[in-house]
């Protein structure tokens, strides 16, 4: 989501009295599937993509990225998982430029933050990624 869409979401939520900032952020943050993949997105290099993950019972989960483009050569994808209080639960390991998180999570609401890091002076505009989740 770009900054102008976020501002619009926040403004609409505040005007309608729908719970303010938390509600607007929740409305603008895509939810991760429990066993599947997110839609394909551009790798964020000047912003952070966020995904919502709701966990109903203690769950072991693997969250990883799959990428297309020059990931691993000119760019890496980084991620961290935050709990509902914005504490870091896990920082992803790197594997060939992609990220992997393997954790057992307690019930709650989590946010996955994803960002790209350029590894060369060449600006990459065609790198895409998706987030895959597997529940064990």
N, C-alpha and C positions, 0 to 999 in steps of 0.2 A: 504494500500500500504506500502510495507516495504521500508526501507531507500535506498537500492540499486536500486529499481525501480524508486524512486523519483529522484535519481542522474542521472539515464539513461534518464528519461523524461526531466529533466532540460538540460542535455547535448545535447540531440537531438534538443530540441527547440532552444537553443542558436546557435547550428551549422547551423540550417536551417533559422535562423533569424525570428522566429515565435513569437516574442514579449517577449522573455526572461522569467523571473521567473513567472510572473503572468500567462502567457499562459501555461507554463508547469504545474503549480499547478492546473489550471482549467482543463487541460487535464487529470490529475491524480486523481481528486476529483469526486466521483460519484454524480450524481444529484438526489435529493429526488423527488419521485413522488408526485403529488399534492393531490391525494387521493389514498393511497395504502401503500405498505410496501417495504422496501429495502430488498436486499438479506440478508441471514443469515451470520453473521460474528462472529469471535472470539472476546470476550470482550477484548479491549486493556488495558493492565495494565502497560506497559512500554513505551507506545506511545499514540498518540491521533488519533482517526479516524476523518476525516473531510468529510462533505457532503455539496454540493452546493444546494441552494434553490433560485430559481428565482421567483420573485413576480411581476406581470404585473399591478395590480391594488390593492387598499386597500383591504386587506384580513384578515379575522380572521381565524387562523389556530391552530390546536392542534398537537403537535409533541410529540410522546411518544415512549418508548422502550418496546419491548416484549422480554422476556428472557427465556432461557432454561438452566438448570444446577442449581447451588446452589446460584443464585442471591437472595439477601435479607437475606441469612443466613451467608454466608462467604464473600460476595462481594456486592457492590452497583455499579450502573451505574450512572455517572454524565454527565451533558451536559450543554453547554451554546451556545447561538445564538449570532453571531457577524454580524454587518453590513459590508458594503463594505469598510469602513474605519477602520475595526477591533475594533470598539467600541462594548462593551457588550450591547446587546439589552435585553436579558433575561437570567437568570440563572434558570435551571430547579428545580422544586420541586421533592421531593422523594416520591414514593409510592411503598411500598413493595420491595425496592431495585432497582426499575426501575425509570426512569425519566419522567416528564411531563412538557411541555411548552405549555402555552395557551396564545397567543398574537394576537393583531391586528397589521399587518405589512403594512407599506407603500410600494409602488413600489420600487424595487431595488434588489440587489444581496446580499444574506446572506450566511454565513457559519455556519453550526452546528458542534460543536466540542464535541466528545464523548470519555469518558475514564472510565475505571473501577478502583475501589478502593478495595483492599483486606481488609477484616475485621477480618482476623485471620492469624495465621502463616502458615496455610496449603496453599500451592500453588495450584491454580485451573487452569487446562489447558483445560477443556472441556466446559466452559461456553460460550454460544452463545447468540447473540441478533440480533434483527432487529429494524429498525426505522419505525414507522407508522405515516402517516400524514392524517389529516382529515381537509377539508376546510368547513367552515360554511357559 
